[in-house]
Amino acid sequence: MSKFLDYLKTNTFRKNLLIAICSVTGFLLIIFFSLRFYTRHGEGVPVPKLKGLSVEQAISMLEEQGLRYQIDSVYQMDKAPGTVIEQDPDANTNVKVNRTVYLTIITRSAPEVGFPDVFLMNFLEARAVLSNYGLKIGDTTYTSDVARDRVLEVSYKGRKLSKGQQVPKGSVLSLLLGDGRGASEVDLPNVTGLTLTEAIFSLKGSSLAAGSVMYEGTVTDSTMARVVKQYPTADSVSKVAIGTHVDLILSNDAPPK
């Protein structure tokens, strides 16, 4: 042990220790500067601001900067197709040449959805359902119908749609709605052969009413009497105004219709 301690005090040990320290320090410096040169520390190009540009403009700018790109696409309503909406890395980030920049753009072709069944819904209900499917309402027109604001017909670019038919998401649809007034005239039903109760029910179903009710011949049971004549007759006119009163003549001798 005393010999080792004596050796540490010699000039040879000091010389060898100094050489070792210088060698390790030199080796570390070589590695440090080599890595800086290899990685080009502090060198690079800023990523340009690409959001809001068309995909063609974005690609051109990236190629000018010596950067690569990778594109993903999504669909969004009210956004111009082919527009860049996201980028990674962000604008002004310093990156190495040949770095890949990831772009998200609006797809140029909208996905299709099955047209939902909105027929006979009121306008507010139909609008909510269509909005959930990513569809829009354009022109709305009205036609004579007893159902007010009910959807009677839907069309896309002049083509009538049916339930389940495929249409592009974001499409603008035209709606035909009922005006709640209905037609001014209705078909006159033929109620001959019906009992009074049946005739009144039939007339009400056509938005008409029973007028004068008379009996012909001997009536033994008015509940079983049947209509033998009506005025106006179904043979003389085919349509009458809504609310028209139809006079009825009944008899027990009339056969069932």
VENRAMO-V360196 format. One record per helix or strand. SS is the DSSP state (h for helix, s for strand). FROM is the first residue (numbers start at 0). LEN is the number of residues. If there is no record, write none. Layout:
# VENRAMO-V360196
ss-><SS;SS>
from-><FROM;FROM>
len-><LEN;LEN>
This chain:
# VENRAMO-V360196
ss-><h;h;s;s;h;s;s;s;s;s;s;h;s;s;s;s;s;s;s;h;s;s;s;s>
from-><1;10;44;53;54;67;82;93;99;111;121;122;135;147;158;165;171;184;194;195;208;225;238;244>
len-><7;29;2;1;10;7;6;2;7;3;1;10;8;9;2;3;8;3;1;10;7;6;3;7>
